[in-house]
Amino acid sequence: MTMRTRTLGTTGPLTSALGLGCMGMSALYGDADRAESVATIHAALEAGVTLLDTGDFYAMGHNEMLIGEALRTAPAALRERALTSVKFGALRDPEGNWSGYDGRPAAVKNFAAYSLQRLGVDHIDVYRIARLDPDVPIEETVGAIAELIEKGYVRHVGLSEVGAETIRRAAATAPVSDLQIEYSLISRGIEQDILPTTRELGIGVTAYGVLSRGLISGHFSRDRQLAANDFRAHSPRFQGENLQHNLNLVEALRKIAEQKGVSVAQIAIAWVLSRGDDIVPLVGARTRERLGESLGALDVTLEAADLAAIEEAVPADAAAGDRYPTAQMAHLDSER
């Protein structure tokens, strides 16, 4: 495996070939094994993965505490190389329900104080509101992050799931290092306006959902039963005819993967890697086995003929179903 360097934006030395999305270790994809989760984070750091992504609302702080434990028990040299990317602002109640987003400056600083404590760090490397707060101008939210940077609690401003206009307004307020947004073979909406904007402004992209929550991993079976606490049980792309259509796309992709002697997941991740050195894929591995498979994508070279075959097998807009349920789609500034 060759760990190639990729850069998140031009405003800071944030480099990683792949990032590790840790959300599934705590929430939304069924039960996870804590010891295996910590071991997977350690394995990622040992392999050269430096970027660890989380949200303060993932299982109401559980995920940050999990990462804090992993960092605390990792060798000092690995711990010092780790970069933390934290999303904030999502409001939840004790039953786990969602109740909007809070981007007020006072709330930003409050969220940061708790994250620093749970993670056990003295600063957060990239800090971003998870979704745009429709009641608070993005300039105020980003301005509060900029104040945290001045005081040394944060290193870089990030954004998440926002559109081109919001990106421009944020960047006019303070230097923005990175936009986190869904991007995969079957989620290519950023290509029209958002990606050209980030490239014009020198803003990097961390791409989450590169395997579409396991849908295009090659491991999701047609008859799989999802637990009630699994996000995918309510996701349009995993329902009925949509699921069958989308898994047909996976089978077309599998033929290409088999010809190259790699897995479907590796082809899907390699495709995102091929989109540019300003894009860092986040892999949501919850086990060392899945992490190892994902890291193998770094050794997959896609030639022009491979890319053409992938495009034919899985054209843009080929997926059936929205990437989120209707109520959650309404909160995505990136979709407006």
Backbone torsions as a table, in degrees:
resi	resn	phi	psi	omega
1	MET	NA	134.9	176.5
2	THR	-111.6	120.2	-179.9
3	MET	-88.3	98.8	179.8
4	ARG	-81.5	144.5	-179.3
5	THR	-85.3	132.7	174.1
6	ARG	-128.5	149.3	-171.9
7	THR	-114.9	134.5	175.7
8	LEU	-91.0	94.9	175.0
9	GLY	73.0	-179.1	-177.3
10	THR	-110.8	6.2	-174.5
11	THR	-99.4	5.3	179.5
12	GLY	-176.7	162.2	-176.0
13	PRO	-82.9	56.3	179.2
14	LEU	-95.6	104.8	-175.1
15	THR	-125.4	139.3	177.0
16	SER	-170.1	141.8	176.6
17	ALA	-79.1	-41.9	174.7
18	LEU	-133.4	154.5	171.5
19	GLY	-114.2	158.5	178.4
20	LEU	-106.7	114.0	174.3
21	GLY	-84.4	117.9	-170.4
22	CYS	-97.1	-0.1	-175.0
23	MET	-52.8	-47.6	-175.3
24	GLY	-63.9	-13.6	177.0
25	MET	-74.6	-11.8	-176.6
26	SER	-128.3	-28.5	-169.3
27	ALA	-157.2	160.0	164.9
28	LEU	76.1	-11.4	179.4
29	TYR	-127.3	32.6	-179.7
30	GLY	85.2	-175.2	-175.9
31	ASP	-69.9	147.3	177.6
32	ALA	-131.1	158.1	-179.5
33	ASP	-95.0	118.4	-174.8
34	ARG	-62.2	-45.5	-178.6
35	ALA	-62.1	-41.9	178.9
36	GLU	-67.5	-35.1	177.6
37	SER	-62.5	-47.2	178.5
38	VAL	-61.9	-42.7	179.6
39	ALA	-63.9	-34.8	179.1
40	THR	-68.3	-41.3	176.2
41	ILE	-61.9	-43.8	177.7
42	HIS	-60.8	-43.8	-179.3
43	ALA	-63.7	-38.1	178.4
44	ALA	-64.0	-45.2	179.0
45	LEU	-62.5	-41.0	179.4
46	GLU	-64.7	-30.9	-179.5
47	ALA	-81.1	-5.7	179.2
48	GLY	103.9	-0.1	173.8
49	VAL	-72.0	126.2	-177.0
50	THR	-109.5	-23.5	-172.7
51	LEU	-94.2	119.5	177.2
52	LEU	-112.8	121.2	-175.0
53	ASP	-109.2	137.3	-180.0
54	THR	-150.4	-178.5	173.6
55	GLY	-141.8	142.7	-177.4
56	ASP	-67.4	-14.5	-178.6
57	PHE	-99.4	2.2	176.7
58	TYR	-70.8	105.5	-176.0
59	ALA	56.6	36.7	174.7
60	MET	51.9	52.8	176.0
61	GLY	96.1	-14.3	-178.8
62	HIS	-57.0	-43.2	-175.6
63	ASN	-66.8	-39.8	176.9
64	GLU	-63.9	-41.1	178.8
65	MET	-66.4	-35.2	176.4
66	LEU	-63.1	-46.4	177.8
67	ILE	-63.6	-39.5	177.5
68	GLY	-58.6	-41.9	177.3
69	GLU	-63.9	-43.3	-179.6
70	ALA	-63.6	-40.8	179.0
71	LEU	-68.1	-41.3	-178.1
72	ARG	-64.0	-32.9	-176.6
73	THR	-98.7	0.6	177.6
74	ALA	-82.7	154.4	173.8
75	PRO	-55.5	145.4	-174.2
76	ALA	-54.5	-41.0	-177.0
77	ALA	-64.1	-37.7	178.7
78	LEU	-72.8	-40.5	-179.8
79	ARG	-60.8	-38.3	-177.8
80	GLU	-71.1	-24.4	179.6
81	ARG	-85.1	-16.7	-174.8
82	ALA	-67.6	138.0	176.0
83	LEU	-114.6	132.8	-179.0
84	THR	-103.8	131.4	174.8
85	SER	-117.2	119.4	-173.3
86	VAL	-123.9	130.5	171.8
87	LYS	-99.7	144.2	-178.7
88	PHE	-136.7	175.7	169.8
89	GLY	103.2	-22.0	-179.9
90	ALA	-73.1	132.4	-177.8
91	LEU	-101.6	133.5	-178.4
92	ARG	-136.0	163.2	176.6
93	ASP	-114.3	174.3	-176.2
94	PRO	-58.9	-21.6	178.7
95	GLU	-87.2	-0.8	178.3
96	GLY	90.3	4.1	178.6
97	ASN	-71.5	156.1	180.0
98	TRP	-101.3	139.5	-176.5
99	SER	-139.2	36.9	174.2
100	GLY	105.3	-165.2	-175.5
101	TYR	-137.5	147.6	-176.6
102	ASP	-127.5	108.4	-179.5
103	GLY	-110.1	15.8	178.3
104	ARG	-63.4	143.7	-179.3
105	PRO	-52.5	-43.3	179.6
106	ALA	-63.1	-37.7	179.2
107	ALA	-68.3	-40.0	178.7
108	VAL	-55.4	-47.6	-177.4
109	LYS	-69.5	-34.8	177.2
110	ASN	-65.4	-47.7	178.1
111	PHE	-57.7	-43.7	-177.8
112	ALA	-62.1	-40.3	-179.0
113	ALA	-59.6	-43.1	179.9
114	TYR	-70.5	-37.7	179.7
115	SER	-64.9	-43.1	178.5
116	LEU	-57.9	-40.4	-179.7
117	GLN	-68.6	-46.5	-177.4
118	ARG	-66.7	-37.3	-179.7
119	LEU	-77.7	-22.5	-178.2
120	GLY	71.8	35.1	-179.0
121	VAL	-123.7	164.1	178.8
122	ASP	-97.0	-6.9	174.5
123	HIS	-155.8	157.7	174.2
124	ILE	-107.8	133.0	-173.7
125	ASP	-75.2	-45.4	176.8
126	VAL	-131.1	126.2	-176.6
127	TYR	-124.1	132.0	-172.2
128	ARG	-151.6	143.8	172.5
129	ILE	-75.3	137.7	-172.5
130	ALA	-66.0	-40.2	177.1
131	ARG	-142.5	151.3	179.6
132	LEU	-61.9	131.1	173.1
133	ASP	-82.6	113.6	-175.6
134	PRO	-65.7	-16.2	-177.1
135	ASP	-97.8	-2.5	-178.1
136	VAL	-129.8	122.7	178.1
137	PRO	-56.9	139.9	-178.7
138	ILE	-59.4	-27.6	178.5
139	GLU	-60.9	-37.0	-179.7
140	GLU	-71.0	-41.9	179.8
141	THR	-65.1	-47.8	179.7
142	VAL	-66.2	-36.0	177.5
143	GLY	-61.0	-37.6	177.7
144	ALA	-66.5	-38.6	176.4
145	ILE	-64.6	-39.8	178.1
146	ALA	-60.4	-37.1	177.0
147	GLU	-66.0	-38.0	176.4
148	LEU	-64.6	-35.3	176.7
149	ILE	-64.8	-43.6	179.4
150	GLU	-58.9	-32.9	-178.5
151	LYS	-90.7	-0.9	175.0
152	GLY	87.9	6.2	-178.3
153	TYR	-86.3	-18.9	179.4
154	VAL	-136.0	149.4	178.5
155	ARG	-99.1	-40.9	-172.4
156	HIS	-142.7	146.6	174.5
157	VAL	-81.3	131.6	173.2
158	GLY	-121.9	165.8	174.7
159	LEU	-129.6	164.1	179.5
160	SER	-146.8	127.0	173.5
161	GLU	49.4	48.6	175.6
162	VAL	-117.6	159.5	-178.3
163	GLY	-87.7	178.3	-173.7
164	ALA	-60.9	-42.4	-178.4
165	GLU	-63.6	-43.3	179.1
166	THR	-64.8	-38.3	177.4
167	ILE	-59.3	-44.8	-179.3
168	ARG	-64.4	-42.0	179.7
169	ARG	-65.0	-41.0	179.0
170	ALA	-64.5	-44.6	-177.8
171	ALA	-67.1	-26.0	177.0
172	ALA	-76.1	-16.1	-179.3
173	THR	-89.9	-42.8	-179.6
174	ALA	-158.7	155.7	178.3
175	PRO	-59.6	128.3	179.3
176	VAL	-106.9	127.4	-177.4
177	SER	-87.2	-36.4	-165.7
178	ASP	-155.5	143.7	170.2
179	LEU	-112.9	125.7	173.1
180	GLN	-98.4	128.8	-175.1
181	ILE	-159.4	153.6	179.6
182	GLU	-71.6	132.9	179.1
183	TYR	-155.6	121.5	179.2
184	SER	-157.9	-179.9	177.4
185	LEU	-55.8	-32.5	-177.9
186	ILE	-110.6	13.0	174.6
187	SER	-138.6	83.5	-170.4
188	ARG	-115.0	21.9	-176.4
189	GLY	-61.4	-23.4	-177.0
190	ILE	-73.2	-14.2	-171.6
191	GLU	-68.4	-26.5	-174.1
192	GLN	-75.7	-53.9	-174.7
193	ASP	-121.8	-38.6	-171.0
194	ILE	-71.5	-50.0	-178.7
195	LEU	-62.9	-42.8	174.9
196	PRO	-59.1	-34.4	179.7
197	THR	-69.3	-46.1	179.3
198	THR	-62.2	-37.5	-179.4
199	ARG	-70.6	-37.5	176.0
200	GLU	-60.8	-38.5	-175.0
201	LEU	-92.9	-1.7	179.9
202	GLY	72.7	32.6	-179.7
203	ILE	-102.8	129.4	178.7
204	GLY	-77.7	169.5	-180.0
205	VAL	-128.1	128.7	164.6
206	THR	-102.7	120.7	-174.3
207	ALA	-96.1	114.2	175.0
208	TYR	-98.2	167.7	-179.9
209	GLY	67.4	29.7	-176.2
210	VAL	-65.9	-21.4	173.8
211	LEU	-108.8	14.7	177.7
212	SER	50.2	50.6	177.3
213	ARG	59.1	36.4	178.3
214	GLY	89.8	-9.3	-176.7
215	LEU	-61.4	-41.2	-180.0
216	ILE	-108.3	29.2	178.6
217	SER	-82.1	-18.5	-174.5
218	GLY	88.2	-0.6	-177.8
219	HIS	-111.5	-3.8	-176.5
220	PHE	-90.4	120.5	-176.4
221	SER	-90.4	156.8	-177.1
222	ARG	-66.8	-27.2	-176.7
223	ASP	-106.5	16.6	-177.6
224	ARG	-66.7	134.6	177.7
225	GLN	-98.6	126.1	-176.9
226	LEU	-98.6	140.4	178.0
227	ALA	-68.8	157.2	-178.7
228	ALA	-62.1	-28.6	-179.8
229	ASN	-91.0	15.7	176.8
230	ASP	-99.4	121.6	-179.2
231	PHE	-50.8	-35.7	-174.1
232	ARG	-67.4	-19.3	177.5
233	ALA	-65.1	-16.4	-178.5
234	HIS	-119.5	3.5	-177.6
235	SER	-85.2	129.9	-176.9
236	PRO	-55.4	-33.2	-176.4
237	ARG	-72.5	-13.3	-178.6
238	PHE	-106.2	14.5	-175.7
239	GLN	-107.8	132.9	168.2
240	GLY	43.1	-123.8	-177.4
241	GLU	-64.6	-31.4	177.0
242	ASN	-58.9	-46.9	-179.1
243	LEU	-60.8	-45.7	-178.1
244	GLN	-62.8	-42.6	177.1
245	HIS	-60.3	-46.8	-176.2
246	ASN	-68.0	-35.0	177.5
247	LEU	-72.2	-24.2	171.8
248	ASN	-64.7	-37.0	175.5
249	LEU	-62.6	-39.9	179.6
250	VAL	-62.8	-39.8	-180.0
251	GLU	-65.8	-35.7	175.7
252	ALA	-65.4	-37.6	178.1
253	LEU	-69.9	-33.4	-179.3
254	ARG	-62.2	-36.0	179.2
255	LYS	-61.6	-39.9	178.5
256	ILE	-67.9	-42.7	-179.8
257	ALA	-61.6	-43.3	-178.9
258	GLU	-64.3	-36.0	178.1
259	GLN	-64.4	-29.5	179.6
260	LYS	-94.4	-4.4	178.6
261	GLY	72.8	31.7	179.2
262	VAL	-130.2	175.8	-179.2
263	SER	-88.4	164.8	177.4
264	VAL	-61.1	-43.8	179.8
265	ALA	-59.5	-41.6	-179.2
266	GLN	-65.3	-38.4	176.9
267	ILE	-63.8	-44.6	-177.5
268	ALA	-64.5	-41.5	178.8
269	ILE	-70.1	-41.6	179.5
270	ALA	-61.2	-34.8	177.5
271	TRP	-61.2	-45.0	178.3
272	VAL	-64.1	-41.7	177.1
273	LEU	-58.9	-32.6	-177.4
274	SER	-74.3	-11.7	-175.2
275	ARG	-74.6	-14.5	177.8
276	GLY	149.3	152.9	-179.5
277	ASP	-73.7	-7.8	176.8
278	ASP	-89.8	3.8	-179.4
279	ILE	-114.7	124.1	178.0
280	VAL	-112.0	111.3	178.6
281	PRO	-70.4	137.2	170.8
282	LEU	-95.8	125.0	176.3
283	VAL	-103.5	134.1	-175.2
284	GLY	-96.2	39.9	-178.0
285	ALA	-63.7	133.9	177.6
286	ARG	-106.6	-8.2	179.8
287	THR	-134.2	159.8	178.7
288	ARG	-64.5	-31.8	178.5
289	GLU	-63.2	-48.2	-180.0
290	ARG	-68.2	-35.1	176.4
291	LEU	-60.7	-45.7	-179.8
292	GLY	-59.8	-40.4	177.3
293	GLU	-62.6	-45.2	-179.3
294	SER	-62.6	-42.3	179.9
295	LEU	-63.2	-27.4	177.8
296	GLY	-62.4	-20.0	178.6
297	ALA	-63.9	-23.5	-179.6
298	LEU	-66.4	-20.0	179.6
299	ASP	-99.6	5.5	179.6
300	VAL	-93.6	120.1	176.8
301	THR	-103.4	122.4	179.5
302	LEU	-100.2	113.1	177.5
303	GLU	-79.6	172.3	-178.9
304	ALA	-57.1	-39.5	-180.0
305	ALA	-66.3	-36.8	177.6
306	ASP	-64.2	-45.9	-178.5
307	LEU	-63.3	-38.4	178.1
308	ALA	-65.7	-40.0	179.5
309	ALA	-66.3	-40.3	178.1
310	ILE	-64.1	-42.7	179.6
311	GLU	-62.3	-37.6	178.8
312	GLU	-70.6	-38.2	-178.2
313	ALA	-73.2	-38.7	-177.6
314	VAL	-133.1	80.5	-179.9
315	PRO	-67.0	160.4	173.5
316	ALA	-57.2	141.9	179.9
317	ASP	67.0	20.9	-179.5
318	ALA	-79.4	-21.7	-175.1
319	ALA	-69.2	149.5	175.1
320	ALA	-102.7	128.1	178.2
321	GLY	97.8	147.6	175.5
322	ASP	-69.8	160.3	-178.3
323	ARG	-79.5	-15.9	174.8
324	TYR	-135.2	159.0	170.9
325	PRO	-59.4	158.0	-173.5
326	THR	-53.3	-44.6	-177.6
327	ALA	-61.4	-37.0	-179.9
328	GLN	-78.9	-31.5	177.2
329	MET	-60.1	-31.7	-178.4
330	ALA	-64.3	-20.8	-178.7
331	HIS	-90.8	-1.8	-174.1
332	LEU	-91.1	104.3	175.5
333	ASP	-61.1	-28.5	-179.5
334	SER	-66.4	-18.5	-177.2
335	GLU	-97.4	-1.1	-176.2
336	ARG	-91.2	NA	NA
